[in-house]
Every structure is written in structure tokens, then in C-alpha cells.
Amino acid sequence: MKFEPITKQKTVPKQQEVEQGLLLVRSANECIQNAKSQPIPLKLCGELWFEGEVSILFADTNVGKSILVVQIADNISRGIQAGVFHSEAPAQYILYLDFELSDKQFEKRYSVEWEHHYQWDNHFLRVQINANFSDFVEFEKQLFAEIEASIQQYGSKILIVDNITYLSMESNESSKNALPLMKYLTKLKNQFGLSLLVLAHTPKRLNPSNPLSINDLAGSRQLANFADSVFCIGRSNQGSSIRYIKQLKARSCAMMEEVWVCDLSKPYNFLGFEFLNTDYEYNHLKPKKEADEEMKTMISTMKAETPDISLSKMAEAIGTNKMKIKRLIDKNNL
């Protein structure tokens, strides 16, 4: 996969190429002196995302990751400095690449039955795929060229991608496809001095009794290695609308031991996360016994519908491993 930016690179003489090559060797003191001349990175979403970072947010389907990033984007566009999702940066343009919702679906989330619409700040720019575009042979090249053009046109330093799957015509659940995408995004960050928040998903249904980890991220290691910070959203067993936000990787601050517990609600015309309290993740996980009972039911259903289904297929569908499936079958005579 090859990405070609539209910005032209300056031609460098051969002699200069040798002098200014790939590696930059300096003393540690020189590195510190250089860092002292740079501004201190400001928070863009509490302790979860800082200026100049490539950050990844992931969650299972319909947990609310798009809802959360819109809330984060709204705060940044207005320069809101209150609450756990606060931004320390001044109000500024933000490009939100929304490859998920139609205009009408977006309207429904941020209105009261199609009326009394939420009023956005003009710094909030929502970017979508043009439905009339048909040259899918050149899809990736055109997509990345126009992303760069939009960054330059509005002078935006904040880019949110919802979600990474739409950056390629190929599946991104494998690290093979994730690697060039993250390399491109890192290059984009360095070229334009951006802060990037990239949404990803879990490739399978999570075992609800297990804590969330980076291993639950599709293309996990390759994606996480290129990210400065990673956080995720989990469902809580304390209520259908309760979610928790967990920090999994951080380079600009200490890792949080607890999770943020939130209520996903819409009190008027804005669907969003209302912070409730901090807590330990294990208080929000489904008890192992209850999770096993749920797995047993799923195994019985799958075997009834497809008698010759393999252990691998069942494990993939449930979100666990073959040995776990085999133990449950043998123990319960399923």
C-alpha cells in the first residue's frame, strides 16, 4: 500500500542528503535544549490525549466511541476547559472525518425528534465521503490527497478519523494492513504538526468477564506501537447505559489505575457521556460464572443450528479460545 501526499517535497542536493540523512545524532543535552524551545503539550481530552500525539480509541460495536469523539471534538472546537473531557487548548478548527453516519443519522443524535437542534461552533468541521465519487481504483490516493488539502485549507492542527477501516479499501483487522496506515498517519502528524485521534474497533465479541486490554484492538500491536496513547470504552454490568473509559497506554502522563464511569444519555439535544465517578474495572465486569452460562447458551445454540461447526468457528464467534470452548462442552456434556 503506497500513500502519495499532494504536497511536493523540496529537491535536496546529493551532498546535503548525506549530511541530513535518516539518523539525527545529538548529545542528550542538545536534545533537552531543543525541547526547551518547544511549547509544553496541552491536554486535548483530560489525561487521555495531548497535543502532538497520535491517539487510538477503540470499542466494540454500538458502545459509543463515535459519540464520545464528537463530544471531545465539540469541546476542542469551543475551547471548553471544564470536566474530565476538557481541553486546555484554545478554541480552534478541528477536522472530524466521519465515515460512519449519514447527515440524517447525525441530525437525530443532536436534536429533539428532528427539532431544537444542537448548535455547533463553526470551528467544528465534519468531513464525509462524497456519495457521487466513483473512481474507486484511485480511492486511497484521492482520499489522502484531499485530507491533506483540507488540513492546509483550514490550518487545522486537530484531526479525528472515524474510523481507520475507511482509510483503506482493504480490511484492517490484520497487522499487515495496519502498519502502512499508521506509518502514513505518523508522517501526516509530523508533516503538519497535527494531533490525531483514530477510532478502531474490536475484531470480535469480547468475553465480558475479561478486563479490556490492547490485545482487544484489531491489528493490536502494530497499531498500538505507533500510537502515543490508547484508550477504550467498555460496557458496564451496572446498567444498560453505563460505560467505562479505560486508559491503556500513555506517554505524556502517568497511567490511571481506575476507569472513568459514565452514563451514556441524552438529556436534551446532545447524546453524550456524563461522567459519574472513578472506579476499578473489575466492579463493571460480568462475573465469570455468569459469563460462562452465557457462553454455554451460545454454544448450544450454534451446535443446534450447525451440528458440524468447529471449535475454532465457535471460539471466533464468542470471542474466546478453542480450549475454553472444549472445556465447557466436556464439562457440561453440550
C-alpha positions in Angstrom: 0.0 0.0 0.0 1.6 3.3 -1.1 0.4 6.7 0.0 1.3 9.8 -2.0 0.8 13.2 -0.4 -0.1 16.1 -2.7 2.5 18.4 -1.1 5.7 18.5 -3.1 9.0 17.7 -1.3 11.9 20.1 -2.0 14.7 18.6 -4.0 17.8 18.1 -1.9 21.3 18.0 -3.4 23.1 14.7 -3.0 25.8 16.2 -0.7 23.1 17.5 1.6 21.3 14.2 1.6 24.4 12.6 3.2 24.7 15.4 5.7 21.0 15.4 6.6 20.2 11.7 6.4 17.8 9.4 8.2 19.5 9.5 11.6 20.0 12.6 13.7 22.8 12.1 16.2 23.0 14.7 19.1 24.0 14.7 22.7 21.4 14.3 25.4 22.0 17.9 26.4 21.3 19.1 22.9 18.0 17.2 22.8 17.0 18.9 26.1 17.9 22.3 24.7 15.9 21.7 21.6 12.9 20.5 23.7 13.1 23.6 25.9 12.3 25.8 22.9 9.1 23.8 22.1 5.8 24.6 23.8 4.5 22.2 26.6 1.8 19.9 25.1 -1.7 20.9 26.2 -4.4 18.4 27.1 -7.0 17.8 24.4 -9.1 15.3 26.4 -8.1 15.3 30.0 -5.3 12.8 30.7 -6.3 10.7 27.6 -5.0 12.7 24.7 -2.4 15.5 24.4 -1.3 17.9 21.7 1.1 16.4 19.1 0.0 12.8 19.9 -1.4 10.0 17.7 -4.1 8.5 20.0 -6.3 5.5 19.4 -9.7 5.0 20.8 -11.4 1.6 20.4 -14.5 -0.2 21.5 -17.0 -2.9 20.4 -19.8 -2.1 18.1 -22.6 0.2 19.5 -20.7 1.0 22.7 -20.4 4.7 21.9 -17.0 5.5 20.5 -18.3 7.9 17.8 -20.5 9.6 20.4 -17.5 10.2 22.7 -15.2 11.6 19.9 -17.9 14.0 18.8 -18.1 15.2 22.4 -14.3 15.6 22.5 -14.3 17.4 19.2 -17.1 19.8 20.4 -15.1 20.6 23.5 -11.9 21.3 21.5 -13.7 23.5 18.9 -15.1 25.6 21.7 -12.0 25.5 24.0 -14.0 24.1 26.9 -11.8 23.8 29.9 -14.2 22.1 32.4 -15.0 18.5 33.1 -13.0 15.3 32.7 -13.1 15.6 28.9 -11.7 19.2 29.0 -9.3 20.7 26.5 -6.5 23.1 27.7 -6.0 24.3 24.1 -7.7 27.5 22.8 -10.8 27.1 20.5 -9.6 26.0 17.0 -10.6 24.3 13.8 -11.0 20.5 14.1 -11.5 18.2 11.1 -13.7 15.2 12.0 -13.6 12.6 9.3 -17.0 10.9 9.8 -17.2 7.7 7.7 -20.0 6.2 9.8 -23.1 8.4 9.9 -25.3 10.0 7.3 -26.4 13.6 7.8 -29.9 12.4 8.9 -28.4 10.0 11.5 -26.1 12.7 12.8 -29.1 15.1 13.0 -31.1 12.6 15.0 -28.4 12.3 17.7 -28.1 16.0 18.1 -31.7 17.2 18.1 -35.0 16.6 19.9 -37.1 14.5 17.5 -35.6 16.4 14.5 -36.3 19.8 16.1 -34.4 22.0 18.6 -31.1 21.2 17.1 -27.8 21.5 19.0 -25.8 24.5 17.8 -22.2 23.7 16.9 -19.2 26.1 16.9 -18.1 26.9 13.4 -14.6 25.5 14.2 -16.2 22.0 14.1 -15.7 20.8 10.5 -17.3 17.4 9.6 -15.9 15.6 6.6 -17.6 12.8 4.7 -17.2 10.7 1.6 -18.9 12.2 -1.4 -21.6 9.8 -2.5 -21.0 10.8 -6.2 -17.4 9.7 -6.1 -16.9 6.6 -8.3 -13.2 6.3 -9.1 -12.5 3.5 -6.6 -9.3 2.5 -8.4 -7.8 5.7 -7.2 -9.8 5.8 -3.9 -6.9 5.8 -1.5 -4.7 8.2 -3.4 -7.6 10.7 -3.8 -8.7 10.3 -0.1 -5.3 11.1 1.3 -4.7 13.9 -1.1 -7.9 15.6 -0.1 -7.3 15.1 3.6 -4.0 16.9 3.2 -5.6 19.7 1.2 -8.3 20.2 3.9 -5.7 20.4 6.6 -3.9 23.1 4.6 -7.0 25.0 3.6 -8.3 25.4 7.2 -5.0 25.4 9.0 -6.3 22.7 11.3 -4.0 21.0 13.8 -6.6 18.5 15.1 -7.7 15.5 13.0 -10.1 12.8 14.1 -10.6 9.7 11.9 -13.8 7.7 12.5 -12.8 5.1 11.7 -9.5 3.6 10.5 -11.2 0.9 8.4 -12.3 3.5 5.9 -8.8 4.7 5.2 -8.3 1.6 3.1 -10.3 -0.4 0.6 -8.8 -3.5 2.3 -9.6 -5.0 5.7 -7.6 -3.5 8.6 -8.0 -6.3 11.1 -4.5 -7.7 10.3 -1.3 -6.0 11.4 -0.1 -6.3 7.8 -2.7 -3.7 6.7 -2.5 -1.6 9.9 1.3 -0.9 9.7 1.3 1.2 6.5 -1.8 3.1 7.7 -0.2 4.1 11.0 3.1 5.0 9.2 1.1 7.3 7.0 -0.7 8.9 9.9 2.5 9.4 11.8 4.1 11.0 8.7 1.0 13.3 8.4 1.3 14.3 12.0 5.0 15.2 11.6 4.5 17.0 8.3 1.7 19.3 9.5 2.3 19.3 13.3 -1.0 17.5 14.0 -2.7 15.9 16.9 -4.6 12.8 15.7 -7.3 10.7 17.3 -8.0 7.5 15.4 -11.0 5.2 16.1 -10.7 1.5 15.8 -12.8 -1.5 16.7 -12.5 -4.9 18.4 -12.4 -7.7 15.8 -14.6 -10.0 17.8 -17.1 -10.0 20.7 -15.3 -9.5 24.0 -15.6 -12.0 26.8 -17.5 -9.8 29.2 -15.6 -11.2 32.3 -12.2 -10.3 31.0 -10.6 -6.8 31.5 -10.1 -4.8 28.4 -6.5 -4.7 27.0 -4.6 -3.7 24.0 -5.0 -7.2 22.7 -8.7 -6.4 22.1 -7.7 -3.8 19.5 -7.9 -5.0 15.8 -4.3 -5.2 14.5 -3.4 -4.6 18.1 0.4 -4.5 18.3 1.2 -2.7 15.1 -1.4 0.0 15.8 -0.5 0.4 19.4 3.2 0.6 18.7 2.7 3.7 16.5 0.3 5.4 19.0 1.4 7.7 21.8 -1.8 7.0 23.8 -4.5 4.4 23.7 -7.8 4.3 25.5 -11.0 2.3 25.1 -14.7 2.1 26.2 -16.3 -0.9 27.9 -19.8 -1.9 28.7 -20.6 -1.9 32.5 -22.6 -4.7 34.2 -24.2 -1.9 36.4 -26.7 -0.8 33.8 -27.5 -0.8 30.1 -26.5 2.9 29.6 -23.4 2.7 31.9 -20.0 2.8 30.2 -16.4 2.9 31.5 -13.4 4.5 29.8 -10.0 2.8 30.4 -6.6 4.2 29.7 -4.3 1.5 28.2 -1.2 3.5 27.0 0.2 6.9 27.9 3.5 8.7 27.2 2.6 12.2 28.4 1.3 11.4 31.9 1.1 8.6 34.5 -1.3 5.8 33.7 -4.7 5.9 35.5 -5.3 2.9 37.8 -9.0 3.5 37.8 -11.5 3.9 35.0 -13.9 6.7 34.3 -17.5 5.6 34.8 -20.0 7.4 32.6 -23.7 7.4 31.8 -24.5 7.5 28.0 -27.5 9.7 27.9 -29.4 12.4 26.0 -31.0 14.9 28.5 -32.0 17.2 25.7 -30.5 17.6 22.2 -27.0 16.2 22.7 -26.2 12.5 23.0 -23.1 12.2 25.1 -21.1 10.8 28.1 -21.9 12.2 31.5 -19.1 11.5 34.0 -20.3 9.8 37.2 -17.2 8.7 39.1 -13.9 6.8 39.0 -13.9 3.1 39.9 -12.0 -0.1 39.4 -12.7 -2.0 36.2 -13.5 -5.3 38.0 -16.6 -3.8 39.5 -18.0 -3.4 36.0 -17.2 -6.8 34.5 -19.6 -9.6 34.2 -18.9 -12.3 36.9 -17.1 -15.3 35.4 -19.9 -17.7 36.3 -22.5 -15.6 34.6 -20.2 -15.2 31.5 -19.8 -19.0 31.3 -23.5 -19.5 31.4 -23.9 -17.1 28.6 -21.2 -18.9 26.6 -22.9 -22.3 27.3 -26.1 -20.9 25.8 -24.4 -19.6 22.8 -22.5 -22.9 22.2 -25.8 -24.9 22.5 -27.5 -22.6 20.0 -24.7 -22.7 17.5 -24.4 -26.5 17.7 -28.2 -26.9 17.2 -28.1 -24.6 14.2 -24.9 -26.1 12.7 -24.1 -29.5 14.2 -20.7 -29.9 12.5 -19.5 -26.4 13.5 -15.8 -26.4 14.5 -14.3 -25.3 17.9 -12.4 -22.6 16.0 -15.6 -21.1 14.5 -17.4 -21.1 17.9 -14.4 -19.6 19.6 -14.2 -16.8 17.0 -17.9 -16.0 17.2 -17.9 -15.9 21.0 -14.6 -14.1 21.4 -12.6 -16.7 23.3 -10.2 -19.6 22.6 -10.8 -23.2 21.5 -9.6 -24.7 24.8 -12.2 -22.7 26.7 -15.0 -23.9 24.3 -13.8 -27.5 24.6 -13.7 -27.4 28.4 -17.3 -26.0 28.6 -18.5 -28.7 26.1 -16.8 -31.5 28.0 -17.8 -30.3 31.5 -21.5 -29.7 30.6 -22.0 -32.5 28.0 -23.0 -30.0 25.4 
